[in-house]
Amino acid sequence: MPGADPFDQGAGSILRQPKAVWATAGASVVAFMGIGLVDPILPSIAKGLEATPSQVSLLFTSYFLITAVAMLITGFVSSRIGGRKTLLTGLALVVVFAALSGTSSSVAELVGFRAGWGLGNALFVSTSLAVIVGAAAGGSAAAILLYESALGLGMACGPLLGALLGNASWRYPFFGTAALMAIGFICITAFLKEQPKPAKKTSLLDPVKALGHGGLASVAASAFFYNYAFFTILAFTPFVLNMTPYKSGAVFFAWGLLLAVFSVLVAPRLQKRFGSLNVLGASLVLLAVDLLILGYGNHTTAIVCTIVSGAFIGMNNTVYTELALGVSDAPRPVASAGYNFVRWFAAAAAPYLAPKIEEWSNIHIPFVVAAVAAVVGALVIWIRRTALTHEAQELEPKHATEDGVAVFVDD
């Protein structure tokens, strides 16, 4: 239940997990590193390939656009070949396309290779959550917190790796990621046994059908607007800060640390005290305020606000994940696929639109748009508050029976 101590040494502790869970979580860290890896080197890539910010931002757009569409096939694939083979297929694709990214001679090539990377990442990330939930000791609450820990650590370490390797050449971070993912491939092969395939195979349309549930659709819609704000910070801010890879990497490393701490340690405690929807709504509004200050402040203020945004993003990520997996009666892999299908489109749109909006207006307006998106996300949650609470409470006994712990309970 949200608010339980994830580091309690009992049977449900996040720390007392099988080797298979740790292997999957470790590979997940590297997978999430790939998202923020390019942050510190975006200006270097633009300079090295003689590209504009809007062209370089397509690295994110192609990556997340393919990731979003691929969410429709992840369940279809994993329900037929099994979770282990799906993970390994995803890892193999990431290794190949990350390595190819480092050999790019033009922005077009790099954007194309990042799209292939996105396909591999979609297969891996969507399946890894289901595998961790299925194999973890202590039920889904501990599993989700472990997954969010991997996300936060990966988000923190990605920019750091990008800075350390990218200071010599923008190509090296891509080769480094390929090497780390190859290690993840070996660990999954060694420690993760094939889990039983689901009794019912998932069709390509199941994630879309799952969105017909009002609760899941509401969560996905709110997350869409939130992710626009999130990825405006991640993809557009490096150009605004305009710092060396080392300095930019340090900023986003601190950002990622806050993301990890607030997602794993702070969010569950706030949820227990104030309720999940209250925490989510307040965090989205505070993120909007932070974005406005970031957009209109001086350079030092922009650095501070970028780092602070990690706290709000960490809390949001945890609550959204729990909502998406616990608010509908769809199987968790299917609900996750439908939810991610919607929200990753915003992650694809923001990196492309933010620099375009700057070209059409000025450097402040992209942050205003992102702030408005965060507020809209909060409004969706507020408008659907009663329905979301009712639907989650109706499903609580079912999830308690299945996992020994409810995924989402609000006050």
N, C-alpha and C positions, 0 to 999 in steps of 0.2 A: 504494500500500500504506500502511496506517496507519503514521504515523511519518515519512513522507516530508515534506520541507520544502515546504509549499504555496506559499511565496514564492520558490522557486528560479527563476531567470530562464530556465530551459530551456523546452523545448516544452510541458512539462506544467505550467507555472507557473499558479497561480491568477490572476496578474496579466495574463497574455497571452491574452486572450480576445476573440472577435469582438464587434462592436457589439450584435448580437442577444442575446448572453448578458448583456452589461452592462445592456441595456434591460430584460430579463426580471428580472435580479437586482435592479435598482433598483426596479421595480414590486413585487417581493417584499418589499423593505424596508418599503415603505408598507403592504403587506398585513399584515405582522407587527406593524407599529405599531398597527394597529387592535385587536390583542388586548390590549395593555397600555395603550392610550389612556385607558380609563376608570378605571384604577387611582387616579390622584390625585384624580379628581372624584367617586368613588363617594359619599363623605359629602355632597358638594355636591348631587349628583343626589337623594339621599335627602331632603335638606332642601328642595330646590327643588320636588320633586314630592310632598312629605309622605309618604314611603314608609319602610318599615322596612328594615334591612340584608338580611333574607332576601328581601324583595320586589325590592330593587335587584340582588341577586345573580343574579336570573333573567336579567339582561342577558347574563351569561356562559352560563347554562344553555341559554337558547333559542339562542344563537349556536352553541355547540358541539354541541348536540343535532342541530340541522339540519345542521351541518358533518359530523357522524358519519354520518348517514343518507345525505347527499349523496355521500359517498365511493363508494357503490355505483353511482352513475350517472355519475361523472366519466369513468371509462374508456369507458363505453358512449357517452357524448357525444363525447369527443375522438377516439375511433377512427372516428367517422362524419363529423364535420365538420372534424377536424384540430385540432392543438394551438393554432395561432394564433387561430382563431375561438373556441375554448373559452376561451382566456385573455381575449380581448376581451369575450366574453359575461360572464365572471366579473367583470371590471373594471367593466363597465357596471352590473351589478347592485349592486356595492359603492358606486359613485358615487351611484346613485339612493337606496339605502336608508340610506347614511351621511348624506346630505343630509336625508332624511325624519326620521332619528333626531333631528336638531337641531331639528325643528319639533314634537316630541312635547309633548302637554299632559298626559299621564298615564304612569304606569309601564307600564300595559298596552300603550299605543301604542308606547313605546320598546322594550319586550320584543319586540313583533311585528316592528318594523322591524329590530331586531338579528337576528332569525331570517332575514329576507330577506338581510341582510348576510352571514350565515353561509353561505347557499347560494352567493352570489357568491364568497365567499372560498374555499369548498371547490373550486369549479370552477377558480379561479385557482391556489391553492396546490398542489393535487395535480398539476395539469398543468405548472406552472412547473418543478417538480423534473425531470420527464421531459424538458421542453424544454431545460433547462440541461444535463442529462446528454447529450442528443442533439446539442446544438450546441457544447458546450464543447470546447476544445482540451486534450489531455492526458489524456483518459479520464475515467472516473467518479469517481476519487478527488479530482481537482481540482474537478470539478463539485459533488460533495457538500460539499466544504469551502467553496466559493463560496456554495452554498445556505445552509449553516450560518452563514456570515458575514452573509448577508442577514438570516437569522433573528435572530442576536444583535444586529445593528445596529438592526433594527426593534424588537426587544424593549426596547432601551436608549432609543431615541428616542421611542417611543410615550408612555411616562409623561412625558417631558420636554415633548413637544408638548401633551399633555393638561394639564400644569401651567401652561405659558405661556399657552395660550389659555383654559383653564378658570378661571384666576384672575379673569377678567372675567365669564365666564358659562359654565356647564356645557355650553351648547349649541355654543359656538364650536369645540371640538375635533372635533365631528362634521362641521361644515362644512369645517374645515381638511382633514380626511381625504378628504372628497369631492373637494376641489380637487386634492389631491396625487394621488389615484387617477386623476383626469381627465388629469393630466400623464402618468401612467404609461400610460394608454390611448393617448395620442398617440405616446409613445415606442415602444410595441409596434407600433403601426400603421406607424410610419416605418421601424423597423430590423429587425423580425422577419419573415422570409419564411415562407410556409407550408411546414412540413416534410412529407415523404412520410407518407401515412397507413399504419398497420400493415397487413400483408398479411391478417391475421385480425382481424375486428372483435371487440371485447370485449363479452360479454354482461353483463347485470345481475348474474348469479350468479357470474361469474368470480372477483371478489374474495373471496366467501364460500368458493368451492371452493378457492381458494389457501390458505385457512386450514386446510384439511385436511392440509397439510404440517406435520409435527410441529415442525420448527424454527421456521417462521414463526408457528405458533400459540403456541409457547412465548414467543417474543419479544413478540408482541402481548399475551399475558396478563401478562407482567412489566411491559410498558409501561403497561398499564391501571392497575396499582397505583401505578406511579411517577407517572403523570399525576395521580392523585388527590392525591398529596403536592404535586406541582408547583403545581397550581391551587388548593390550599388556601392556599399562600403568596401566589399572585398575586391571588386574589379576596377572601380573608378578612382577610389581614394589614392592608390599608389601614384597615379599621374598628378593628382593634386598636391601630394606631399613632395613629389619630385626629389627623392633622396637617393643616396647611393644604395646598392644592394644590401650592404651590411646594416645601414641605419634603418632602411625600410624593413629588412628582415627582423631586426630587433623590435620594431614597433608591432609588427604582426605576430611575433612570438609572444610578446606581453599580452596582446589581444587574445591569442589562442589560449594562454594560460588562464586568463579570466573566464573565457568560454568554458574551459574544462572544469574549473573550480565551481562555477555557478551552476553548471548543468548537473554535476554529480553530487555536490555537497549542499549548495544553497537552495536550489529549486525544490528538492523533496521536503526540506524543512519548512519553507514558505508555503508549499502546497498543503502541508499538514495543518498549518496554523490558519491560513487565510482561504484555502480552497483553490483548486487548479484554475478555474476560470477567472477568479479575481487576480491571481498572480499573472496569468497570461495577459489579461487586459491592461493591467498596470504596467507590465513590462513593455508592451507594445507602445503605449503612450510615452513612456520614458525614452524608448528608442527613438521615437519621432522627435522629441525635444532635443535629444543628443544629436540627431542628424541636422537639425536646424542650426544648432550652435556650431557644429562642425563646418557647415556650409558657409557661415558668415563670420566665423572667428579668424584670428590670425594663424600663422603657421604652427605655433606652439599649441594653441587651442585645438587645432585640427588633429595634432598628434594625440593629445590627451583624450579627445572625444572618440578618436578611432579606437584607442585602447579600451576605454570605458564601454564602448558598444559591445565588446566581447561578453560583458556580464549579462546584458539584456538578451543577447543572441543565445548564450548558453542556457538561460532559463527558458526561453521560448522553445528551443530545440527539444528539451526534455518534455515539456508539457505537450507540445504538438505531437511528439512521437507516441506518448501514452494515450492521448485522445484518439489518434488515428487507429491505434491497435485495439482500443477498448470500447469505442463508442458505438460500433455496429456489430451485427451478428455474423458478418462475413469472416471466413478463415483469415487469420492474421496475415499470411503472405499475400492473399488477394487484396485485403484492405490496404496493406502497405503499398502494393503496386498501384492501386487506384489513386491513393493519396499522393504518392510520389510522381505519378504521371501528370497530375495537375500542377503541383508546386514547382517541379523542375522547369516548366515552361517559363515561369517568372525568372528563374535563375539564368535561363537562356536570354531572356529579353533585356534584363537590366544592364548587363555589360555592354550590349550594343546600343541601347537607347540613351544611357547616361552621357557618353561623349557626344552623341548626336544632339541631345538637348543642349549641351554646352555650346556646340557649334551654332545652334539656332538662337541661343539666348546669351547666357553668361555662365560662369563657373558655379554660381550659387544655386541656380534653378534645379539642376539634377538632384541636389539634396532636399530641396523643397518637395519635389515630386516623390522622392523616396519617403520623406516624412509623412506626406499625405497617404501614401500606400500603407504605411504602418498603422496610421489611424483608422483607415478603412478596414484593415484586418481586425483591429480591436472592436470596431463597430459591428462586424459580422458576428463575432463572439458574443457581444452584448445583446444584439437583437435575437440571437438563437439561444441565449443563455438557458431559459426555462426548458426548452426542448432537449438541449444537450445534457443538462443535469438529469432530466427524467429518463432519457434513453440510456445513459450510463448506469444509473441506479437499477434499471430493469435488467441490465446485463450482468450486474455485479455477482449474483449468485452463480451464474453460469461460469464466469471466469474464475471465481473462487474454487469451483469444483474442478475445473480443468487444470489450474495451475497452482492451487494452494494460496493464491493471493490475487486480489482484484487489481486490474491494471489501472483503472481510473475511478476515483470516487470524489465527488465534489461536495462541498458543504451546502 
